[in-house]
């Protein structure tokens, strides 16, 4: 039987990305990347509020000390939930105007991991960075083309990472105490010449859920790399996923509308929406930034 996929928010986002469930507020934080807006969507009421950060924004998460952390074009920004007091906390690649920050997430110790990519999609120009709680920055992987989905296993001992253009998901051994990576290996290698893995999330059982850009679906993989399930969505460009809801059993899916032809939009009028799929699995709460 085909899995039911509902429209949670008719957002009409140009490039909806970075869903992050805030259990304290019962809100889904998300971004419209190229437009440079951070959103907060409340599923119980259907309301969505937003503010501008005046440059592209690839991800957002909560800070333990209050407010939000986000990855903007130049680096890492701190901002209040109402959009006030925005300041660039870390200028990661501000002098490199051909690059921009993309997806990111916080690890179990509260460090921020965020990657870059070339604005014109030139291959192997980006990097994956680790931002310490004291705001020190180190390169963890260079020569990345489109730095994208990343998350950790429930025990924190494995780190998963996607460089989208490789059409693969890599796994690393992860040391929570130091943030060090080791033993890189390819967990999933996809043969499809078009569909591309984008944002991902790991559920409470340790399986991986990844959005397939230009693939019109969400895929579930085991921690051994086996394809377990494919969920079709009514748009060609789902971008990322996050578990949320009171029981963390709702899978929210962001999507993109920009770049889709008028003819194609007639067949997928909900492009750019946020979708929700109920009861697939139980997720985990995302980590805050401790800096």
BASEDREN-380836 format. One line per 10 residues: number of its first residue (from 1); their letters; for each residue x, y, z of N, C-alpha, C. Coordinates in steps of 0.001 Angstrom, whole numbers. Example, Ala and Ser with C-alpha at 12.3 -4.5 7.8 and 13.67 -1.06 7.14 Angstrom:
BEGIN
1) as) 13190:-5690:7800:12300:-4500:7800:13200:-3300:7800 | 12850:-2250:7080:13670:-1060:7140:12900:30:7870;
END
This chain:
BEGIN
1) xxxxxxxxxx) 835:-1190:0:0:0:0:877:1250:0 | 499:2222:-805:1276:3439:-910:1173:4253:365 | 2302:4762:839:2344:5536:2068:1675:6897:1863 | 856:7293:2824:202:8595:2747:1200:9705:3079 | 1251:10724:2239:2103:11891:2438:1204:13116:2369 | 1165:13894:3458:278:15058:3530:1074:16354:3424 | 418:17389:2905:991:18731:2926:776:19308:4321 | 1873:19575:5035:1778:20187:6362:1693:21699:6251 | 2425:22263:5275:2447:23709:5072:2655:23995:3596 | 1717:24722:3007:1848:25136:1609:2786:26343:1581;
11) xxxxxxxxxx) 4087:26079:1674:5065:27144:1890:5489:27848:613 | 5415:27161:-525:5872:27704:-1811:7314:28223:-1702 | 8142:27482:-991:9529:27888:-772:10343:27754:-2053 | 11216:28705:-2279:12151:28612:-3399:13079:27419:-3186 | 13696:27349:-2015:14574:26232:-1669:14438:25975:-172 | 13354:25313:202:13135:24946:1593:14175:23939:2032 | 14765:24169:3210:15871:23320:3686:15926:23326:5211 | 16835:22502:5740:17251:22563:7127:16189:22378:8191 | 15230:21437:8053:14214:21284:9103:14856:20841:10423 | 14406:21442:11517:14971:21180:12850:13841:21284:13864;
21) xxxxxxxxxx) 13535:20178:14554:12396:20164:15466:12779:20734:16825 | 12070:21792:17244:12258:22418:18548:11161:21903:19468 | 11501:20918:20318:10497:20297:21180:10015:21239:22272 | 10845:22213:22666:10415:23163:23696:9257:24021:23196 | 9352:24458:21959:8333:25343:21386:7303:24593:20557 | 7529:23275:20343:6674:22489:19447:6582:23138:18071 | 7743:23530:17570:7849:24181:16270:8878:23469:15408 | 8657:23534:14111:9648:23090:13142:10361:24326:12608 | 11642:24465:12941:12448:25511:12339:12887:25041:10956 | 12904:25943:9993:13371:25596:8651:13789:26878:7948;
31) xxxxxxxxxx) 14481:26733:6822:14986:27908:6113:14564:27857:4647 | 14420:29052:4064:14311:29187:2608:15669:29719:2170 | 16506:28849:1655:17947:29073:1584:18337:30296:773 | 17970:30335:-487:18420:31443:-1338:17722:32752:-992 | 16499:32661:-496:15754:33848:-109:16333:34460:1164 | 16972:33630:1983:17581:34122:3210:16593:34347:4336 | 15625:33437:4498:14631:33563:5558:14665:32353:6473 | 14547:32602:7764:14398:31552:8772:12935:31512:9189 | 12356:30315:9192:10944:30126:9496:10768:29301:10769 | 9619:29505:11420:9181:28658:12528:7731:28262:12249;
41) xxxxxxxxxx) 7514:26962:12035:6195:26437:11688:5648:25662:12882 | 4416:25997:13281:3747:25308:14384:2680:24383:13810 | 2941:23080:13758:1981:22160:13125:610:22155:13796 | 548:22363:15118:-735:22278:15819:-1691:23384:15426 | -1157:24517:14974:-2005:25641:14582:-1929:25961:13097 | -906:25420:12421:-713:25709:11001:-70:27051:10731 | 373:27752:11770:981:29070:11584:2469:28951:11263 | 2948:29885:10475:4359:29926:10087:4811:31382:10128 | 5846:31649:10904:6410:32994:10985:7837:32961:10466 | 8353:34118:10041:9694:34120:9471:10324:35492:9591;
51) xxxxxxxxxx) 11647:35536:9386:12381:36791:9324:13564:36617:8384 | 14080:37730:7880:15197:37724:6943:16530:37826:7675 | 17563:37210:7084:18930:37391:7586:19817:38085:6550 | 19238:38485:5423:19873:39324:4396:21009:38642:3642 | 21113:37332:3739:21998:36551:2880:21505:35120:2912 | 22026:34278:2062:21553:32895:2023:21776:32233:3378 | 20897:31292:3709:20989:30598:4998:20708:29127:4765 | 21689:28273:5136:21607:26856:4813:21039:25980:5887 | 21151:26403:7165:20639:25593:8268:20381:26478:9468 | 19623:25930:10417:19335:26641:11654:19207:25618:12773;
61) xxxxxxxxxx) 19608:25999:13968:19454:25162:15154:19348:26087:16362 | 18981:25511:17487:18854:26291:18714:20199:26360:19442 | 20463:27483:20101:21612:27621:20984:21182:27326:22416 | 22025:26596:23149:21685:26288:24534:21570:27545:25385 | 22333:28575:25041:22325:29808:25810:21201:30746:25411 | 20400:30350:24436:19287:31165:23976:19477:31650:22559 | 18379:31792:21849:18455:32218:20462:18803:31082:19532 | 19229:31453:18324:19480:30489:17267:20892:30635:16721 | 21387:29555:16139:22607:29580:15348:22218:29174:13931 | 22807:29826:12943:22501:29477:11563:23758:29616:10705;
71) xxxxxxxxxx) 23771:28907:9601:24876:28982:8643:24452:29886:7510 | 25056:31064:7427:24768:31999:6351:25888:31909:5318 | 25786:32693:4259:26739:32563:3152:28189:32641:3618 | 28491:33581:4530:29877:33842:4931:30362:32981:6076 | 29441:32490:6899:29889:31751:8075:28745:31438:9013 | 29023:31545:10316:28061:31170:11348:27515:32430:12003 | 26204:32525:12059:25531:33699:12617:24748:33310:13862 | 24725:34209:14846:23827:34102:15992:22706:35116:15792 | 21473:34733:16149:20338:35624:15987:19263:35213:16985 | 18494:36184:17456:17378:35880:18342:16217:35304:17537;
81) xxxxxxxxxx) 15279:34688:18231:14178:34012:17550:13241:34982:16837 | 13297:36251:17194:12470:37235:16499:13225:37955:15391 | 14457:37511:15120:15261:38104:14068:16140:39252:14521 | 16079:39597:15782:16875:40714:16287:18282:40261:16680 | 19153:41241:16873:20513:41035:17374:21304:40019:16537 | 21115:40055:15242:21859:39161:14355:23314:39619:14281 | 24233:38675:14439:25659:39008:14316:26414:37811:13767 | 27420:38102:12942:28261:37046:12398:29248:36623:13482 | 29089:35427:14010:29931:34939:15101:31245:34363:14601 | 31216:33715:13436:32410:33102:12858:32417:33378:11362;
91) xxxxxxxxxx) 33423:34105:10889:33580:34358:9458:34408:33214:8889 | 33710:32183:8386:34404:30965:7957:35069:31154:6597 | 34317:31620:5613:34872:31759:4267:34388:33054:3628 | 34335:34122:4422:33787:35382:3942:34531:35980:2772 | 35841:35714:2671:36629:36285:1575:36490:35487:284 | 35893:34300:376:35767:33429:-796:34337:33546:-1325 | 34115:34546:-2162:32761:34877:-2577:32160:33845:-3532 | 32977:32938:-4056:32429:31907:-4935:31876:30722:-4151 | 32012:30758:-2810:31515:29678:-1961:30395:30183:-1065 | 29580:29246:-574:28586:29573:443:28401:28386:1373;
101) xxxxxxxxxx) 27949:28676:2592:27632:27620:3540:26358:26903:3091 | 26282:25614:3426:25115:24825:3057:24562:24133:4298 | 24398:22852:4293:23752:22133:5381:24677:22002:6596 | 24078:21734:7760:24865:21557:8969:24027:20952:10083 | 24702:20548:11161:24026:19971:12324:24984:19991:13506 | 24423:19866:14699:25229:19840:15918:25416:18409:16389 | 26612:18130:16927:26917:16784:17407:26508:16627:18874 | 26631:15410:19443:26172:15182:20816:26853:16053:21865 | 28055:16558:21572:28753:17435:22507:28432:18907:22285 | 27593:19210:21315:27181:20581:21078:28053:21355:20117;
111) xxxxxxxxxx) 28966:20681:19413:29727:21349:18355:28846:21471:17114 | 29180:22434:16265:28444:22625:15014:29294:22129:13854 | 28698:21289:13015:29336:20794:11806:28587:21389:10618 | 29325:22043:9727:28676:22714:8603:29614:22696:7404 | 29032:22591:6222:29849:22473:5013:29568:23559:4012 | 30466:23672:3046:30342:24679:1998:30281:24031:618 | 29941:24866:-357:29883:24440:-1746:30085:25661:-2621 | 30445:25428:-3875:30594:26531:-4825:29222:27010:-5269 | 29048:28318:-5333:27784:28887:-5766:27430:28425:-7176 | 28435:28300:-8041:28190:27869:-9425:28318:26360:-9606;
121) xxxxxxxxxx) 28401:25627:-8486:28457:24161:-8467:29765:23595:-9018 | 30824:24409:-9134:32127:23870:-9526:32525:22772:-8542 | 32929:21603:-9041:33216:20480:-8143:34427:20713:-7241 | 34387:20081:-6086:35504:19931:-5147:36062:21264:-4633 | 35203:22263:-4507:35624:23566:-3989:35299:23746:-2509 | 34384:22934:-1982:33903:23128:-620:34649:22314:411 | 34251:22504:1658:34845:21784:2785:33772:21493:3825 | 34070:20553:4694:33257:20296:5880:34031:20822:7080 | 33381:21666:7888:34026:22298:9036:33413:21812:10346 | 34249:21811:11373:33779:21612:12742:33989:22915:13499;
131) xxxxxxxxxx) 32897:23445:14049:32956:24685:14822:32838:24311:16295 | 33898:24581:17047:33927:24232:18461:33014:25155:19266 | 32766:24773:20502:31925:25599:21360:32598:26929:21704 | 33926:26993:21573:34641:28268:21767:34807:29033:20460 | 34121:28530:19394:34076:29116:18054:35360:28924:17255 | 36255:28072:17716:37372:27668:16875:36885:26803:15728 | 37537:26922:14574:37079:26230:13357:38210:25386:12780 | 37896:24144:12422:38868:23275:11758:38210:22590:10568 | 38984:22380:9507:38507:21640:8343:38565:20148:8649 | 37457:19468:8429:37389:18033:8662:37418:17231:7362;
141) xxxxxxxxxx) 37032:17883:6276:37099:17216:4967:37148:18295:3902 | 38144:18239:3051:38308:19207:1962:37919:18558:637 | 37835:19376:-420:37534:18855:-1741:36122:18345:-1897 | 35182:18960:-1156:33777:18562:-1206:33069:19355:-2304 | 32159:18712:-3013:31434:19405:-4085:30150:20054:-3578 | 29256:19275:-3001:28020:19814:-2425:27848:19200:-1044 | 28348:19897:-27:28255:19393:1344:26803:19391:1781 | 26325:18221:2227:24892:18108:2500:24621:17298:3760 | 23639:16382:3716:23101:15743:4904:24138:15144:5832 | 23914:15341:7141:24822:14798:8144:24057:14556:9436;
151) xxxxxxxxxx) 24428:13467:10117:23812:13125:11402:24663:12048:12061 | 24257:11671:13281:25008:10707:14077:24126:9526:14440 | 24758:8396:14702:24041:7220:15191:23512:7505:16595 | 22506:6761:17051:21955:7032:18387:22975:6961:19513 | 23994:6120:19386:25016:6049:20440:26135:7073:20248 | 26055:7859:19177:27039:8899:18931:28380:8415:18417 | 28502:7156:18124:29809:6608:17753:30046:6562:16250 | 29012:6865:15457:29143:6874:14001:28592:8182:13454 | 29338:8775:12538:28947:10014:11871:28645:9692:10419 | 27507:10191:9921:27106:9973:8537:27161:11310:7795;
161) xxxxxxxxxx) 27609:11255:6544:27837:12498:5798:27612:12274:4310 | 26996:13280:3664:26681:13212:2239:27361:14340:1478 | 28177:13997:509:28604:14934:-526:27736:14579:-1729 | 26721:15401:-1991:25624:14985:-2868:26068:14513:-4244 | 27025:15213:-4865:27374:14864:-6236:28054:13504:-6356 | 28542:12962:-5250:29116:11607:-5295:28023:10545:-5304 | 26758:10966:-5024:25612:10057:-4916:25917:8914:-3950 | 26511:9293:-2830:26843:8288:-1812:26699:8911:-431 | 26579:8045:581:26585:8441:1983:27758:7738:2645 | 28626:8505:3275:29790:7957:3955:29530:7823:5447;
171) xxxxxxxxxx) 30231:6894:6064:30190:6716:7510:31605:6839:8059 | 31716:7391:9260:32991:7527:9959:32823:7041:11392 | 33877:6527:11973:33899:6368:13416:34021:7759:14025 | 33297:7989:15126:33254:9323:15720:33582:9247:17204 | 34493:10107:17640:34860:10221:19043:34135:11433:19622 | 33121:11193:20444:32317:12296:20966:33158:13236:21817 | 34120:12703:22562:34894:13534:23490:35791:14523:22758 | 36313:14141:21602:37242:15006:20868:36661:15583:19592 | 35610:14946:19059:35066:15348:17770:35856:14828:16591 | 36768:13898:16834:37619:13383:15765:36895:12329:14931;
181) xxxxxxxxxx) 37187:12330:13618:36673:11345:12681:37770:10365:12307 | 37380:9114:12041:38338:8113:11569:37586:7037:10804 | 38350:6200:10097:37795:5027:9422:36657:5383:8470 | 36949:6287:7547:35942:6649:6549:35651:5476:5629 | 34364:5236:5367:33954:4200:4422:32646:4621:3763 | 32395:4104:2576:31150:4378:1860:30085:3428:2364 | 29038:3992:2945:27944:3176:3473:26929:2859:2389 | 26552:3888:1606:25545:3733:543:26115:4315:-730 | 26073:3541:-1806:26476:4027:-3121:25296:3859:-4060 | 24807:4974:-4607:23587:4954:-5406:23918:4962:-6886;
191) xxxxxxxxxx) 23214:4150:-7648:23489:3980:-9076:22671:4897:-9963 | 21622:5504:-9400:20739:6358:-10191:21523:7546:-10743 | 21459:7815:-12065:22231:8917:-12643:21624:10293:-12420 | 20399:10367:-11882:19710:11649:-11714:19421:11934:-10237 | 18727:11038:-9568:18342:11252:-8174:19583:11394:-7299 | 19566:12412:-6425:20746:12769:-5654:20414:12853:-4169 | 21183:12210:-3308:20900:12299:-1869:21170:13705:-1351 | 20232:14204:-544:20318:15563:-10:20373:15467:1514 | 19473:16159:2215:19500:16133:3670:19102:14775:4221 | 19579:14470:5439:19258:13173:6039:19017:13317:7537;
201) xxxxxxxxxx) 18393:12274:8109:18175:12182:9553:18255:10719:9960 | 18753:10481:11161:18849:9133:11718:17778:8985:12790 | 17026:7883:12744:15957:7679:13715:16470:6977:14972 | 15555:6716:15913:15942:6147:17204:16472:4726:17089 | 16119:4034:16007:16612:2679:15783:17921:2655:15008 | 18390:3826:14597:19669:3891:13894:19582:3774:12394 | 18366:3785:11824:18275:3760:10364:18310:5187:9829 | 18744:5319:8573:18942:6623:7947:17801:6909:6973 | 17323:8148:7011:16298:8618:6078:16897:9762:5291 | 16875:9667:3960:17474:10715:3142:16510:11171:2059;
211) xxxxxxxxxx) 16469:12487:1838:15662:13059:766:16413:12938:-548 | 15716:12567:-1606:16338:12361:-2907:15952:13488:-3866 | 16850:14469:-4001:16679:15600:-4908:16587:15089:-6347 | 15600:15552:-7072:15316:15088:-8428:14967:13596:-8467 | 14630:13047:-7311:14224:11647:-7241:12789:11460:-6800 | 12171:12510:-6268:10768:12448:-5886:10458:11462:-4785 | 11415:11248:-3880:11171:10247:-2847:12081:10457:-1641 | 11751:9729:-581:12578:9599:606:12993:8136:689 | 14267:7896:999:14733:6515:1131:15192:6240:2551 | 14901:5039:3022:15356:4583:4332:16425:3510:4132;
221) xxxxxxxxxx) 17556:3687:4817:18662:2729:4748:18992:2217:6147 | 19411:972:6208:19883:422:7471:21262:981:7790 | 21727:756:9008:23068:1218:9370:24156:376:8720 | 23738:-640:7956:24673:-1420:7150:24629:-1012:5676 | 23768:-37:5355:23687:469:3985:22662:-199:3107 | 21802:-1044:3669:20776:-1724:2877:19559:-818:2700 | 19025:-763:1488:17806:-4:1227:16627:-753:1829 | 15921:-101:2765:14807:-721:3461:13453:-313:2898 | 13368:944:2461:12056:1452:2068:12219:2697:1215 | 11279:2893:286:11216:4104:-517:9823:4706:-378;
231) xxxxxxxxxx) 9768:5985:14:8499:6687:172:8401:7738:-931 | 7450:7583:-1829:7269:8565:-2885:6599:9819:-2326 | 7083:10984:-2774:6479:12259:-2395:6012:12959:-3667 | 5028:13877:-3558:4423:14441:-4775:5187:15606:-5392 | 6501:15658:-5165:7349:16682:-5779:8656:16020:-6200 | 9301:16577:-7198:10539:15979:-7690:11747:16341:-6841 | 11639:17460:-6073:12807:17938:-5348:12586:18056:-3833 | 12396:16922:-3156:12483:16978:-1692:13927:17288:-1319 | 14118:18032:-239:15462:18510:85:16026:17967:1381 | 15187:17787:2398:15700:17333:3683:14562:16785:4527;
241) xxxxxxxxxx) 14929:16146:5644:13950:15493:6512:14307:15735:7969 | 13272:15699:8815:13481:15801:10261:12291:15166:10966 | 12567:14445:12036:11491:13891:12848:11021:14932:13852 | 9710:14960:14072:9148:15909:15011:7797:15453:15493 | 7045:16390:16081:5761:16074:16673:5910:15668:18125 | 4815:15625:18873:4875:15317:20306:5529:13991:20622 | 5388:13005:19729:5984:11676:19956:7173:11409:19032 | 7600:12434:18320:8725:12314:17380:8483:11231:16326 | 7219:11019:15980:6892:9995:14994:6334:10589:13707 | 6566:11881:13509:6182:12539:12263:7459:12902:11507;
251) xxxxxxxxxx) 7537:12486:10259:8683:12827:9426:8302:14024:8565 | 8943:15163:8840:8713:16368:8050:9711:16409:6895 | 9222:16831:5739:10019:16842:4512:9944:18228:3888 | 11085:18890:3749:11123:20172:3040:11318:19919:1546 | 11014:20935:739:11144:20760:-713:11423:22093:-1383 | 11734:22031:-2677:12109:23224:-3453:11131:23453:-4590 | 10924:24736:-4874:10091:25146:-6010:10926:25826:-7084 | 12018:26497:-6671:12865:27208:-7612:13518:26281:-8618 | 13620:26745:-9855:14265:25962:-10898:13379:24953:-11581 | 12126:24854:-11149:11194:23916:-11768:10409:24667:-12852;
261) xxxxxxxxxx) 10315:24097:-14014:9680:24766:-15147:8183:24945:-14908 | 7567:25949:-15558:6116:26133:-15435:5327:24888:-15817 | 5807:24197:-16842:5108:22981:-17256:5169:21915:-16163 | 6323:21786:-15522:6476:20786:-14467:5665:21164:-13234 | 5560:22473:-12958:4786:22913:-11804:3311:22541:-11928 | 2833:22409:-13154:1447:21999:-13344:1215:20577:-12839 | 2270:19753:-12889:2132:18375:-12422:2524:18216:-10962 | 3207:19202:-10400:3550:19157:-8977:3306:20523:-8340 | 2029:20890:-8201:1678:22223:-7690:2114:22471:-6250 | 2423:21407:-5508:2822:21580:-4112:4337:21686:-3942;
271) xxxxxxxxxx) 5067:21849:-5032:6515:22032:-4919:6815:23221:-4012 | 7797:23048:-3141:8134:24085:-2178:7385:23970:-869 | 6513:22968:-749:5757:22753:485:6580:21977:1506 | 6090:21974:2732:6583:21054:3755:5555:19944:3885 | 6026:18722:3777:5162:17550:3860:5380:16849:5197 | 4410:16022:5573:4550:15219:6782:4074:13803:6499 | 4842:12857:7011:4501:11434:6895:4409:10889:8312 | 3280:10247:8625:3021:9789:9990:3423:8333:10189 | 3985:8049:11361:4124:6677:11832:5148:5806:11141 | 6102:6387:10424:7124:5564:9770:8126:5008:10772;
281) xxxxxxxxxx) 8509:5849:11728:9526:5492:12716:9475:6533:13817 | 10217:6280:14876:10371:7263:15943:11740:7906:15811 | 11757:9215:15844:13014:9925:15665:13718:10231:16967 | 14694:11113:16892:15469:11569:18046:15489:13087:18032 | 15594:13697:19196:15688:15127:19251:17041:15564:18699 | 17087:16631:17909:18363:17136:17417:19142:17796:18557 | 20448:17951:18366:21297:18545:19378:21364:20064:19222 | 21435:20765:20361:21640:22218:20362:23110:22536:20156 | 23368:23798:19791:24744:24295:19738:25115:24818:21129 | 26224:24329:21668:26628:24663:23029:27532:25879:23092;
291) x) 27839:26497:21954:28725:27645:21944:28005:28931:22300;
END
